[in-house]
Amino acid sequence: MTALPLRVLIVDDEAPARNRLRDVLGDIAETHPARIVGMASNGVEALRLLETSEVDVVLADIRMPAMDGVELARHLARRENPPAVIFTTAFDEYAVQAFDVAAVDYLLKPVRAGRLAKALEKLKRILPADDVLVTLAPGERQHFSVTERGRILLLPVTDVRYLKAEQKYVTACTQDRDYLLDETLMQIEQEFPERFLRIHRSCLVARTAIAGVERVGEGDGEGRWDVLLRDSDEHLPVSRRQWPVLRQALGV
């Protein structure tokens, strides 16, 4: 861990819960000194705060609007020097056991001073692997995390029309502009099997963005199929290997 006092960010959608964590940190300040860097009501607000503030520990609620604690942890895990995360939860005994097995620390609400002190003592400056986070909250993320000029941008997954891989980069293409992602197409395909279809080894397309398919190039020799995008003149080539899969998915 870094030198004390710990820099702490509190994230909870309920003001009384945020205030309680602040007070409990004050109660144990003599043995576990901490400085509260900020308080946020959801994961989106937390990421905005972290654009300008460095923290050692994030105390994050699990269920929050806009972005919950698990998705927040996924975004933090992709940072170069991620802070430690302690989840706070009102889950019952069985759910809490699942957190323990996953090696993600937790605080059961209402948070007690002794329990918080114990959690801070155990903290290591690592986050659980993303597959562990998926087991805690299975399902898709709502945002991609994009780093531009030292800032974290949150790109809604629903805005992405298609993704293409070029050399070591993956580009997420929206109606307005393109974004570079620090992820692989395989990771995205596995996480969003119902949202994106692979049409080429280097391209995934959102099902909702597909207007149709068109046969092209037959006059020049061997033809191919292209995907037509809604509200766009852009065509995306479909590989021969992926055409049967795409055809079955589209029912054409």
Summary of the structure (lengths in Angstrom):
residues: 252
radius of gyration: 22.1
end to end distance: 56.9
largest distance: 79.8
contacts: 750
relative contact order: 0.10
helix: 32%
strand: 31%
